[in-house]
Amino acid sequence: MAFVDTPHVRELHAQYQEAGVEIVQKLTKQAWGGTDFIVRDPDGNAVAFVG
């Protein structure tokens, strides 16, 4: 799994939803303070976007 830090995680999540990207973990506020979501790329790899 790859992790990508982004300051606009909520906006990116909305864009991916609109585009029909496979989201395997919905936008989640984590106990450690960050917010993240996970998508699956066309090759089946998981990519987490963290803000």
N, CA, C, O and CB atoms as a CASP TS submission, in Angstrom:
PFRMAT TS
TARGET T0000
AUTHOR 0000-0000-0000
METHOD Language model
MODEL 1
PARENT N/A
ATOM      1  N   MET     1       0.848  -1.173   0.000  1.00  0.00           N
ATOM      2  CA  MET     1       0.000   0.000   0.000  1.00  0.00           C
ATOM      3  C   MET     1       0.890   1.231   0.000  1.00  0.00           C
ATOM      4  O   MET     1       1.899   1.298   0.701  1.00  0.00           O
ATOM      5  CB  MET     1      -0.963   0.001   1.216  1.00  0.00           C
ATOM      6  N   ALA     2       0.490   2.189  -0.797  1.00  0.00           N
ATOM      7  CA  ALA     2       1.189   3.473  -0.824  1.00  0.00           C
ATOM      8  C   ALA     2       0.363   4.487  -0.034  1.00  0.00           C
ATOM      9  O   ALA     2      -0.867   4.429  -0.027  1.00  0.00           O
ATOM     10  CB  ALA     2       1.426   3.962  -2.296  1.00  0.00           C
ATOM     11  N   PHE     3       1.044   5.405   0.624  1.00  0.00           N
ATOM     12  CA  PHE     3       0.394   6.472   1.376  1.00  0.00           C
ATOM     13  C   PHE     3       0.775   7.809   0.741  1.00  0.00           C
ATOM     14  O   PHE     3       1.949   8.067   0.473  1.00  0.00           O
ATOM     15  CB  PHE     3       0.799   6.428   2.889  1.00  0.00           C
ATOM     16  N   VAL     4      -0.230   8.658   0.503  1.00  0.00           N
ATOM     17  CA  VAL     4      -0.005   9.959  -0.105  1.00  0.00           C
ATOM     18  C   VAL     4      -0.582  11.020   0.823  1.00  0.00           C
ATOM     19  O   VAL     4      -1.774  11.007   1.127  1.00  0.00           O
ATOM     20  CB  VAL     4      -0.645  10.041  -1.530  1.00  0.00           C
ATOM     21  N   ASP     5       0.267  11.935   1.269  1.00  0.00           N
ATOM     22  CA  ASP     5      -0.158  13.031   2.140  1.00  0.00           C
ATOM     23  C   ASP     5      -0.709  14.158   1.275  1.00  0.00           C
ATOM     24  O   ASP     5      -0.071  14.578   0.309  1.00  0.00           O
ATOM     25  CB  ASP     5       1.023  13.538   3.029  1.00  0.00           C
ATOM     26  N   THR     6      -1.896  14.646   1.625  1.00  0.00           N
ATOM     27  CA  THR     6      -2.508  15.730   0.870  1.00  0.00           C
ATOM     28  C   THR     6      -3.245  16.678   1.810  1.00  0.00           C
ATOM     29  O   THR     6      -3.933  16.218   2.722  1.00  0.00           O
ATOM     30  CB  THR     6      -3.468  15.174  -0.195  1.00  0.00           C
ATOM     31  N   PRO     7      -3.119  17.979   1.614  1.00  0.00           N
ATOM     32  CA  PRO     7      -3.821  18.926   2.484  1.00  0.00           C
ATOM     33  C   PRO     7      -5.316  19.025   2.155  1.00  0.00           C
ATOM     34  O   PRO     7      -6.078  19.627   2.911  1.00  0.00           O
ATOM     35  CB  PRO     7      -3.180  20.302   2.371  1.00  0.00           C
ATOM     36  N   HIS     8      -5.731  18.440   1.039  1.00  0.00           N
ATOM     37  CA  HIS     8      -7.122  18.565   0.596  1.00  0.00           C
ATOM     38  C   HIS     8      -7.786  17.191   0.490  1.00  0.00           C
ATOM     39  O   HIS     8      -8.402  16.869  -0.526  1.00  0.00           O
ATOM     40  CB  HIS     8      -7.191  19.293  -0.760  1.00  0.00           C
ATOM     41  N   VAL     9      -7.657  16.394   1.535  1.00  0.00           N
ATOM     42  CA  VAL     9      -8.127  15.009   1.489  1.00  0.00           C
ATOM     43  C   VAL     9      -9.640  14.917   1.280  1.00  0.00           C
ATOM     44  O   VAL     9     -10.099  14.025   0.566  1.00  0.00           O
ATOM     45  CB  VAL     9      -7.743  14.290   2.772  1.00  0.00           C
ATOM     46  N   ARG    10     -10.412  15.796   1.871  1.00  0.00           N
ATOM     47  CA  ARG    10     -11.877  15.746   1.725  1.00  0.00           C
ATOM     48  C   ARG    10     -12.308  16.073   0.287  1.00  0.00           C
ATOM     49  O   ARG    10     -13.192  15.418  -0.265  1.00  0.00           O
ATOM     50  CB  ARG    10     -12.548  16.731   2.710  1.00  0.00           C
ATOM     51  N   GLU    11     -11.687  17.071  -0.301  1.00  0.00           N
ATOM     52  CA  GLU    11     -12.011  17.439  -1.671  1.00  0.00           C
ATOM     53  C   GLU    11     -11.613  16.327  -2.647  1.00  0.00           C
ATOM     54  O   GLU    11     -12.346  16.027  -3.589  1.00  0.00           O
ATOM     55  CB  GLU    11     -11.313  18.750  -2.047  1.00  0.00           C
ATOM     56  N   LEU    12     -10.454  15.725  -2.413  1.00  0.00           N
ATOM     57  CA  LEU    12      -9.994  14.631  -3.268  1.00  0.00           C
ATOM     58  C   LEU    12     -10.947  13.443  -3.171  1.00  0.00           C
ATOM     59  O   LEU    12     -11.272  12.822  -4.183  1.00  0.00           O
ATOM     60  CB  LEU    12      -8.564  14.203  -2.880  1.00  0.00           C
ATOM     61  N   HIS    13     -11.388  13.130  -1.973  1.00  0.00           N
ATOM     62  CA  HIS    13     -12.343  12.043  -1.773  1.00  0.00           C
ATOM     63  C   HIS    13     -13.617  12.297  -2.581  1.00  0.00           C
ATOM     64  O   HIS    13     -14.117  11.394  -3.251  1.00  0.00           O
ATOM     65  CB  HIS    13     -12.678  11.885  -0.274  1.00  0.00           C
ATOM     66  N   ALA    14     -14.139  13.517  -2.520  1.00  0.00           N
ATOM     67  CA  ALA    14     -15.351  13.870  -3.266  1.00  0.00           C
ATOM     68  C   ALA    14     -15.134  13.720  -4.774  1.00  0.00           C
ATOM     69  O   ALA    14     -16.008  13.220  -5.482  1.00  0.00           O
ATOM     70  CB  ALA    14     -15.782  15.311  -2.935  1.00  0.00           C
ATOM     71  N   GLN    15     -13.984  14.149  -5.256  1.00  0.00           N
ATOM     72  CA  GLN    15     -13.679  14.034  -6.688  1.00  0.00           C
ATOM     73  C   GLN    15     -13.606  12.572  -7.118  1.00  0.00           C
ATOM     74  O   GLN    15     -14.113  12.205  -8.178  1.00  0.00           O
ATOM     75  CB  GLN    15     -12.353  14.743  -7.015  1.00  0.00           C
ATOM     76  N   TYR    16     -12.977  11.742  -6.294  1.00  0.00           N
ATOM     77  CA  TYR    16     -12.863  10.317  -6.622  1.00  0.00           C
ATOM     78  C   TYR    16     -14.230   9.641  -6.607  1.00  0.00           C
ATOM     79  O   TYR    16     -14.507   8.788  -7.450  1.00  0.00           O
ATOM     80  CB  TYR    16     -11.916   9.613  -5.637  1.00  0.00           C
ATOM     81  N   GLN    17     -15.087  10.012  -5.657  1.00  0.00           N
ATOM     82  CA  GLN    17     -16.441   9.459  -5.626  1.00  0.00           C
ATOM     83  C   GLN    17     -17.189   9.811  -6.910  1.00  0.00           C
ATOM     84  O   GLN    17     -17.807   8.945  -7.529  1.00  0.00           O
ATOM     85  CB  GLN    17     -17.213   9.982  -4.395  1.00  0.00           C
ATOM     86  N   GLU    18     -17.134  11.066  -7.303  1.00  0.00           N
ATOM     87  CA  GLU    18     -17.817  11.520  -8.523  1.00  0.00           C
ATOM     88  C   GLU    18     -17.302  10.796  -9.762  1.00  0.00           C
ATOM     89  O   GLU    18     -18.060  10.525 -10.693  1.00  0.00           O
ATOM     90  CB  GLU    18     -17.641  13.029  -8.697  1.00  0.00           C
ATOM     91  N   ALA    19     -15.997  10.483  -9.767  1.00  0.00           N
ATOM     92  CA  ALA    19     -15.383   9.825 -10.919  1.00  0.00           C
ATOM     93  C   ALA    19     -15.615   8.314 -10.940  1.00  0.00           C
ATOM     94  O   ALA    19     -15.277   7.649 -11.919  1.00  0.00           O
ATOM     95  CB  ALA    19     -13.903  10.106 -10.933  1.00  0.00           C
ATOM     96  N   GLY    20     -16.189   7.769  -9.863  1.00  0.00           N
ATOM     97  CA  GLY    20     -16.460   6.336  -9.820  1.00  0.00           C
ATOM     98  C   GLY    20     -15.275   5.474  -9.458  1.00  0.00           C
ATOM     99  O   GLY    20     -15.263   4.277  -9.748  1.00  0.00           O
ATOM    100  N   VAL    21     -14.269   6.072  -8.824  1.00  0.00           N
ATOM    101  CA  VAL    21     -13.097   5.316  -8.380  1.00  0.00           C
ATOM    102  C   VAL    21     -13.519   4.347  -7.277  1.00  0.00           C
ATOM    103  O   VAL    21     -14.339   4.693  -6.426  1.00  0.00           O
ATOM    104  CB  VAL    21     -11.967   6.274  -7.877  1.00  0.00           C
ATOM    105  N   GLU    22     -12.958   3.131  -7.290  1.00  0.00           N
ATOM    106  CA  GLU    22     -13.278   2.151  -6.244  1.00  0.00           C
ATOM    107  C   GLU    22     -12.669   2.595  -4.919  1.00  0.00           C
ATOM    108  O   GLU    22     -11.448   2.606  -4.763  1.00  0.00           O
ATOM    109  CB  GLU    22     -12.762   0.737  -6.631  1.00  0.00           C
ATOM    110  N   ILE    23     -13.514   2.956  -3.978  1.00  0.00           N
ATOM    111  CA  ILE    23     -13.069   3.374  -2.643  1.00  0.00           C
ATOM    112  C   ILE    23     -13.270   2.197  -1.702  1.00  0.00           C
ATOM    113  O   ILE    23     -14.396   1.744  -1.497  1.00  0.00           O
ATOM    114  CB  ILE    23     -13.851   4.649  -2.136  1.00  0.00           C
ATOM    115  N   VAL    24     -12.169   1.700  -1.128  1.00  0.00           N
ATOM    116  CA  VAL    24     -12.247   0.518  -0.270  1.00  0.00           C
ATOM    117  C   VAL    24     -12.317   0.877   1.211  1.00  0.00           C
ATOM    118  O   VAL    24     -12.657   0.032   2.038  1.00  0.00           O
ATOM    119  CB  VAL    24     -11.053  -0.380  -0.519  1.00  0.00           C
ATOM    120  N   GLN    25     -12.003   2.107   1.544  1.00  0.00           N
ATOM    121  CA  GLN    25     -12.231   2.613   2.904  1.00  0.00           C
ATOM    122  C   GLN    25     -12.760   4.026   2.768  1.00  0.00           C
ATOM    123  O   GLN    25     -12.103   4.892   2.189  1.00  0.00           O
ATOM    124  CB  GLN    25     -10.915   2.574   3.782  1.00  0.00           C
ATOM    125  N   LYS    26     -13.944   4.256   3.301  1.00  0.00           N
ATOM    126  CA  LYS    26     -14.543   5.583   3.208  1.00  0.00           C
ATOM    127  C   LYS    26     -13.704   6.597   3.983  1.00  0.00           C
ATOM    128  O   LYS    26     -12.828   6.222   4.763  1.00  0.00           O
ATOM    129  CB  LYS    26     -15.992   5.564   3.741  1.00  0.00           C
ATOM    130  N   LEU    27     -13.972   7.858   3.768  1.00  0.00           N
ATOM    131  CA  LEU    27     -13.292   8.942   4.464  1.00  0.00           C
ATOM    132  C   LEU    27     -13.490   8.749   5.966  1.00  0.00           C
ATOM    133  O   LEU    27     -14.620   8.689   6.449  1.00  0.00           O
ATOM    134  CB  LEU    27     -13.825  10.337   3.999  1.00  0.00           C
ATOM    135  N   THR    28     -12.386   8.654   6.695  1.00  0.00           N
ATOM    136  CA  THR    28     -12.440   8.304   8.108  1.00  0.00           C
ATOM    137  C   THR    28     -11.544   9.226   8.927  1.00  0.00           C
ATOM    138  O   THR    28     -10.385   9.447   8.576  1.00  0.00           O
ATOM    139  CB  THR    28     -12.028   6.843   8.315  1.00  0.00           C
ATOM    140  N   LYS    29     -12.082   9.762  10.016  1.00  0.00           N
ATOM    141  CA  LYS    29     -11.286  10.534  10.978  1.00  0.00           C
ATOM    142  C   LYS    29     -10.650   9.521  11.915  1.00  0.00           C
ATOM    143  O   LYS    29     -11.352   8.804  12.627  1.00  0.00           O
ATOM    144  CB  LYS    29     -12.166  11.598  11.774  1.00  0.00           C
ATOM    145  N   GLN    30      -9.331   9.459  11.916  1.00  0.00           N
ATOM    146  CA  GLN    30      -8.606   8.474  12.709  1.00  0.00           C
ATOM    147  C   GLN    30      -8.334   8.971  14.126  1.00  0.00           C
ATOM    148  O   GLN    30      -8.305  10.178  14.369  1.00  0.00           O
ATOM    149  CB  GLN    30      -7.298   8.120  12.026  1.00  0.00           C
ATOM    150  N   ALA    31      -8.134   8.043  15.060  1.00  0.00           N
ATOM    151  CA  ALA    31      -7.862   8.376  16.459  1.00  0.00           C
ATOM    152  C   ALA    31      -6.580   9.193  16.615  1.00  0.00           C
ATOM    153  O   ALA    31      -6.449   9.964  17.566  1.00  0.00           O
ATOM    154  CB  ALA    31      -7.766   7.103  17.288  1.00  0.00           C
ATOM    155  N   TRP    32      -5.634   9.028  15.689  1.00  0.00           N
ATOM    156  CA  TRP    32      -4.361   9.747  15.787  1.00  0.00           C
ATOM    157  C   TRP    32      -4.468  11.172  15.251  1.00  0.00           C
ATOM    158  O   TRP    32      -3.488  11.917  15.261  1.00  0.00           O
ATOM    159  CB  TRP    32      -3.273   8.992  15.031  1.00  0.00           C
ATOM    160  N   GLY    33      -5.683  11.559  14.771  1.00  0.00           N
ATOM    161  CA  GLY    33      -5.906  12.945  14.377  1.00  0.00           C
ATOM    162  C   GLY    33      -5.997  13.212  12.897  1.00  0.00           C
ATOM    163  O   GLY    33      -6.483  14.270  12.497  1.00  0.00           O
ATOM    164  N   GLY    34      -5.550  12.296  12.075  1.00  0.00           N
ATOM    165  CA  GLY    34      -5.618  12.490  10.627  1.00  0.00           C
ATOM    166  C   GLY    34      -6.933  12.002  10.054  1.00  0.00           C
ATOM    167  O   GLY    34      -7.703  11.318  10.728  1.00  0.00           O
ATOM    168  N   THR    35      -7.179  12.355   8.814  1.00  0.00           N
ATOM    169  CA  THR    35      -8.336  11.868   8.070  1.00  0.00           C
ATOM    170  C   THR    35      -7.807  11.195   6.816  1.00  0.00           C
ATOM    171  O   THR    35      -6.926  11.727   6.141  1.00  0.00           O
ATOM    172  CB  THR    35      -9.344  13.029   7.721  1.00  0.00           C
ATOM    173  N   ASP    36      -8.351  10.014   6.505  1.00  0.00           N
ATOM    174  CA  ASP    36      -7.844   9.295   5.346  1.00  0.00           C
ATOM    175  C   ASP    36      -8.940   8.507   4.647  1.00  0.00           C
ATOM    176  O   ASP    36     -10.031   8.316   5.183  1.00  0.00           O
ATOM    177  CB  ASP    36      -6.726   8.365   5.757  1.00  0.00           C
ATOM    178  N   PHE    37      -8.624   8.054   3.433  1.00  0.00           N
ATOM    179  CA  PHE    37      -9.453   7.105   2.705  1.00  0.00           C
ATOM    180  C   PHE    37      -8.532   6.289   1.812  1.00  0.00           C
ATOM    181  O   PHE    37      -7.409   6.695   1.512  1.00  0.00           O
ATOM    182  CB  PHE    37     -10.570   7.829   1.869  1.00  0.00           C
ATOM    183  N   ILE    38      -9.029   5.128   1.394  1.00  0.00           N
ATOM    184  CA  ILE    38      -8.212   4.213   0.600  1.00  0.00           C
ATOM    185  C   ILE    38      -8.959   3.864  -0.677  1.00  0.00           C
ATOM    186  O   ILE    38     -10.154   3.571  -0.656  1.00  0.00           O
ATOM    187  CB  ILE    38      -7.865   2.928   1.404  1.00  0.00           C
ATOM    188  N   VAL    39      -8.232   3.902  -1.793  1.00  0.00           N
ATOM    189  CA  VAL    39      -8.780   3.514  -3.089  1.00  0.00           C
ATOM    190  C   VAL    39      -8.000   2.322  -3.632  1.00  0.00           C
ATOM    191  O   VAL    39      -6.928   1.980  -3.134  1.00  0.00           O
ATOM    192  CB  VAL    39      -8.735   4.700  -4.089  1.00  0.00           C
ATOM    193  N   ARG    40      -8.563   1.703  -4.659  1.00  0.00           N
ATOM    194  CA  ARG    40      -7.876   0.622  -5.355  1.00  0.00           C
ATOM    195  C   ARG    40      -7.578   1.100  -6.758  1.00  0.00           C
ATOM    196  O   ARG    40      -8.473   1.575  -7.457  1.00  0.00           O
ATOM    197  CB  ARG    40      -8.723  -0.691  -5.371  1.00  0.00           C
ATOM    198  N   ASP    41      -6.314   0.978  -7.185  1.00  0.00           N
ATOM    199  CA  ASP    41      -5.946   1.417  -8.538  1.00  0.00           C
ATOM    200  C   ASP    41      -6.305   0.313  -9.556  1.00  0.00           C
ATOM    201  O   ASP    41      -6.694  -0.785  -9.159  1.00  0.00           O
ATOM    202  CB  ASP    41      -4.412   1.762  -8.611  1.00  0.00           C
ATOM    203  N   PRO    42      -6.179   0.596 -10.843  1.00  0.00           N
ATOM    204  CA  PRO    42      -6.571  -0.388 -11.867  1.00  0.00           C
ATOM    205  C   PRO    42      -5.817  -1.719 -11.779  1.00  0.00           C
ATOM    206  O   PRO    42      -6.314  -2.737 -12.260  1.00  0.00           O
ATOM    207  CB  PRO    42      -6.357   0.202 -13.233  1.00  0.00           C
ATOM    208  N   ASP    43      -4.622  -1.725 -11.170  1.00  0.00           N
ATOM    209  CA  ASP    43      -3.858  -2.960 -11.017  1.00  0.00           C
ATOM    210  C   ASP    43      -4.168  -3.692  -9.724  1.00  0.00           C
ATOM    211  O   ASP    43      -3.581  -4.738  -9.449  1.00  0.00           O
ATOM    212  CB  ASP    43      -2.392  -2.663 -11.080  1.00  0.00           C
ATOM    213  N   GLY    44      -5.098  -3.145  -8.914  1.00  0.00           N
ATOM    214  CA  GLY    44      -5.493  -3.803  -7.668  1.00  0.00           C
ATOM    215  C   GLY    44      -4.715  -3.364  -6.436  1.00  0.00           C
ATOM    216  O   GLY    44      -4.919  -3.904  -5.349  1.00  0.00           O
ATOM    217  N   ASN    45      -3.828  -2.392  -6.594  1.00  0.00           N
ATOM    218  CA  ASN    45      -3.048  -1.896  -5.462  1.00  0.00           C
ATOM    219  C   ASN    45      -3.866  -0.902  -4.631  1.00  0.00           C
ATOM    220  O   ASN    45      -4.655  -0.128  -5.174  1.00  0.00           O
ATOM    221  CB  ASN    45      -1.746  -1.234  -5.955  1.00  0.00           C
ATOM    222  N   ALA    46      -3.669  -0.933  -3.318  1.00  0.00           N
ATOM    223  CA  ALA    46      -4.341   0.010  -2.433  1.00  0.00           C
ATOM    224  C   ALA    46      -3.494   1.270  -2.305  1.00  0.00           C
ATOM    225  O   ALA    46      -2.272   1.205  -2.165  1.00  0.00           O
ATOM    226  CB  ALA    46      -4.601  -0.623  -1.041  1.00  0.00           C
ATOM    227  N   VAL    47      -4.165   2.417  -2.354  1.00  0.00           N
ATOM    228  CA  VAL    47      -3.499   3.711  -2.186  1.00  0.00           C
ATOM    229  C   VAL    47      -4.289   4.491  -1.150  1.00  0.00           C
ATOM    230  O   VAL    47      -5.486   4.723  -1.318  1.00  0.00           O
ATOM    231  CB  VAL    47      -3.397   4.504  -3.549  1.00  0.00           C
ATOM    232  N   ALA    48      -3.615   4.897  -0.074  1.00  0.00           N
ATOM    233  CA  ALA    48      -4.253   5.666   0.992  1.00  0.00           C
ATOM    234  C   ALA    48      -3.898   7.142   0.823  1.00  0.00           C
ATOM    235  O   ALA    48      -2.737   7.500   0.626  1.00  0.00           O
ATOM    236  CB  ALA    48      -3.814   5.148   2.397  1.00  0.00           C
ATOM    237  N   PHE    49      -4.902   7.970   0.903  1.00  0.00           N
ATOM    238  CA  PHE    49      -4.717   9.426   0.875  1.00  0.00           C
ATOM    239  C   PHE    49      -4.993   9.940   2.275  1.00  0.00           C
ATOM    240  O   PHE    49      -6.057   9.694   2.843  1.00  0.00           O
ATOM    241  CB  PHE    49      -5.658  10.122  -0.188  1.00  0.00           C
ATOM    242  N   VAL    50      -4.021  10.659   2.826  1.00  0.00           N
ATOM    243  CA  VAL    50      -4.063  11.078   4.229  1.00  0.00           C
ATOM    244  C   VAL    50      -3.941  12.580   4.319  1.00  0.00           C
ATOM    245  O   VAL    50      -3.117  13.196   3.643  1.00  0.00           O
ATOM    246  CB  VAL    50      -2.947  10.403   5.044  1.00  0.00           C
ATOM    247  N   GLY    51      -4.772  13.160   5.164  1.00  0.00           N
ATOM    248  CA  GLY    51      -4.716  14.606   5.365  1.00  0.00           C
ATOM    249  C   GLY    51      -4.725  14.966   6.820  1.00  0.00           C
ATOM    250  O   GLY    51      -4.682  16.147   7.165  1.00  0.00           O
TER
END
